[in-house]
Amino acid sequence: MIKLDGKKVAGALDEKMSQRVATLEEKGITPGIAVVLVGDNSASAVYVRNKQRRAEKLGMRSDLIKFDADVTEDTLLKKIEELNNDPAIDGFLVQLPLPDHIDEDRVINAIDPKKDVDGFAPDNVGHLWIGEPQTKPATAAGILMMLDFYDVDLDGKNVVIIGRSNIVGKPVAAMMLAKNATVTVAHSHTKNLKELAKTADVLVVAIGRAKFVNKDYVKDGAIVVDVGMDRDENGKLCGDVDFDDVQDTAAMMTPVPGGVGPMTITALMDQVIELAEERANG
Ligand SMILES: Nc1nc(=O)c2c([nH]1)NC[C@@H]1CN(c3ccc(C(=O)N[C@@H](CCC(=O)O)C(=O)O)cc3)C=[N+]21
């Protein structure tokens, strides 16, 4: 089994990205990202910490804007308006999930689509599905970057994605479809999930349940991509896939941590640098 080593790939791609940042710096431009965090969610906290670290490594500006869980929707919307109009910020995102008293759709709709580095705004979702992407959701983009790095050709492959979220499942489906894969999106109402998953040449798992997928779900020689950020019975970070159980069945597989997570951040930073390059070129 070949381990799809997101940490290694991210490290390799960082070099080129640092160069792009240096080139922008010569033109007096620092790529700037802002992250809005409301309350405390453990997956978000890991993400925020690693993003700050990577931005620093690449020489980018990264602002963290923190609100308590009881912040009003109005306060949040005002901050978004500010970020929409801040010329030093090329892109920003609001960490999800948001507390229940805040209307997530309203918040996402308030973000200027041009600065929507998450690619969650309806405009960008539309662009993605018609095959003319603008900003792309970072996790999906990171997965595609990683598979590309390992020369995985998706053309004609049977892909099964378990999970239909707007953040992961749907954008992965759109992007793999654009690579000519045959894509099936499974979810909690799917019948005979094990049998279906076993038809997959590429199995993408994004359901948020610790070690849910074992070798009964995996075809011999399949490629398994684990998007989970869960905690096991000992509170240790783990994925949606039981790595130890699946490792002798899969041909290639991402670990957690060190798989999709670092690639998500690579894709996000790549997006921000690209927006800064657009700013530099007027
Ligand atoms: N608007 C929004 N967009 C998101 O993309 C988004 C979000 N909200 N909310 C939270 C989730 C979670 N997420 C992670 C990304 C990378 C790691 C990551 O760096 N993982 C490391 C963890 C390593 C360590 O333990 O520090 C790894 O997998 O190796 C974690 C979590 C993005 N999300």
The ligand as an ORCA input file, in Angstrom:
! r2SCAN-3c Opt
* xyz 1 1
  N     -15.348     27.399      6.278
  C     -14.652     26.303      6.585
  N     -13.829     25.736      5.674
  C     -13.113     24.615      5.986
  O     -12.356     24.097      5.135
  C     -13.242     24.052      7.309
  C     -14.117     24.700      8.202
  N     -14.812     25.796      7.802
  N     -14.292     24.236      9.445
  C     -13.490     23.153      9.961
  C     -13.082     22.184      8.888
  C     -11.921     21.332      9.316
  N     -10.847     21.625      8.389
  C      -9.526     21.169      8.559
  C      -8.527     21.368      7.641
  C      -7.222     20.969      7.862
  C      -6.894     20.324      9.035
  C      -5.490     19.907      9.295
  O      -4.556     20.643      9.132
  N      -5.306     18.656      9.744
  C      -4.011     18.134     10.139
  C      -4.014     17.969     11.659
  C      -2.645     17.800     12.223
  C      -2.623     18.233     13.675
  O      -2.906     17.394     14.534
  O      -2.339     19.403     13.942
  C      -3.806     16.780      9.468
  O      -4.807     16.193      9.048
  O      -2.676     16.365      9.395
  C      -7.878     20.077      9.967
  C      -9.183     20.482      9.722
  C     -11.282     22.558      7.499
  N     -12.562     22.919      7.710
*
